[in-house]
Amino acid sequence: MNAAALTGADSTHIPLSALPKSISAASLASLLSVEQGVSTSPTLCEPATSSTDDLVSSIHSREISFVDVEPEDLIITNMLGERDSRTIECLRINGCRMDGKIFSAIVDELCTLDLPSLHTVDVSKNQLGGPAAGSALAKLLSHASSIRFLSLGWNYLTLADLKDIGLNAPCSVTSLDLRSNPLHVPKNSKRSSSTKTSRRSSSASLLDGEDSDIFASTEWVYALIDSMPNLTHVQLAQANIGDKALVVLMDAITRTSACVEYVGLEWLGLGSRLAALRQILDNTALVHLPETADKPALHLNLAANNLGDAGVDVLTSSRARIGSLTLACNFITERGTSMLAKWLPLSGIVSLDLSDNYFGDQGIISLLAIYPASKSGVYYTRIRSLGLNSCCLSDVSLRVLANALACNWAPLESVRILRNGRMTPGAKVSL
């Protein structure tokens, strides 16, 4: 095999006659990499740049980033270099084993800088936890009031650790990521207040029998959410949080935050916590926030909660008021889709994702079977987006769906129906 064959077709732009006869294939590959300006790394990456380009890029970068760095090497001013702190837009510290004490020192350093453009703080996948971490976060949000995206996932934070944030003036946070944190409310966390008890009382039914000071001791949860008046997205997937704390937190999120659009509750095991689920859903009925062009209705993500048909029964018998719902990967059968069929016209849901529930064709027949004789321009449901990926569907489901749409079942604009191996390749349904 000659050297050209070893390096691929792209090598033909370098004449072999111009190379020394003794050159090795490895040397030729190295030469070609330099000539073409490409990386030989097995990972997908951008074309390699020269050291001059790297210097120019770092000077103009608007991000301070530490990934898998030893905690003692987390020095902001060193990473900032000669850049103007006023241009920094993003701070990322990921996988650096940073605890609350180290984070506090970093925040003290950040507070010596002018950060008017900082909008993203991502400190996920560290070891943050304890009151020191929460106090540092409160201090940072107060200093850099432009922060909108706050990612705290995969740390050791509890809700009580964050309560100092609620003592601050309102901040600009719109997205709060608390995934995979131990968010249970400690029983010894108490802070009395009687100013907002009336609007909290809807959570009482699930909390009866507990300490009589339960609302006083969780009042700071509402203060925490109150301090984020522009909050639109909250992610709680895989968090360790008890039923009582979850109900209070969700009540605060859905009613205190007037802008909330998305709440992610994936992987919380709600299939075995149906009383909490019902309370959460019923509390959304108390939120008088109709969908408008500027304010989308709430999207609730309940994926991967092992809800089964029992969970669907709780959903469809609740007073839930939500605009978009994800029920993917929940072991829902045709019995569950039959309950959904009766509930959808009353719910006002505009987006429904049932992906990765293996109910098959019978599930689709049950979902679409109940609708009256069509009337011109009148739809049975408001569904505009339907997710049916990986539901063990065949061409039968496509025909049923086409017939339902012809009878004005829904004003569908989008149907996701991928990874259904029983369908004929290329099969389609027209919307």
Secondary structure, DSSP 8 states (H G I E B T S, - for coil): --HHHHH-GGGGGS-GGGS-TT--HHHHHHHHHHHHT----SS-------HHHHHHHHHH--EEEEES--GGG--HHHHHTTS-GGG--EEEEESS--BHHHHHHHHHHHTTS--TT--EEE--SSB--SHHHHHHHHHHHHH-TT--EEE--SS---TGGGGGGGGSS-----EEE-TT------TT------SSHHHHGGGHHHHTTS-TTHHHHTHHHHHHHHT-TT--EEE-TT----HHHHHHHHHIIIII-TT--EEE-TTS-GGG-HHHHHHHHHHHTT------SSS---EEE-TTS--HHHHHHHHHHS----SEEE--SS---HHHHHHHHHHHHHH---EEE-TT---HHHHHHHHHS-----BTTB-S----EEE-TTS--BHHHHHHHHHHHHTTS----EEE--S-TBS-TT-----
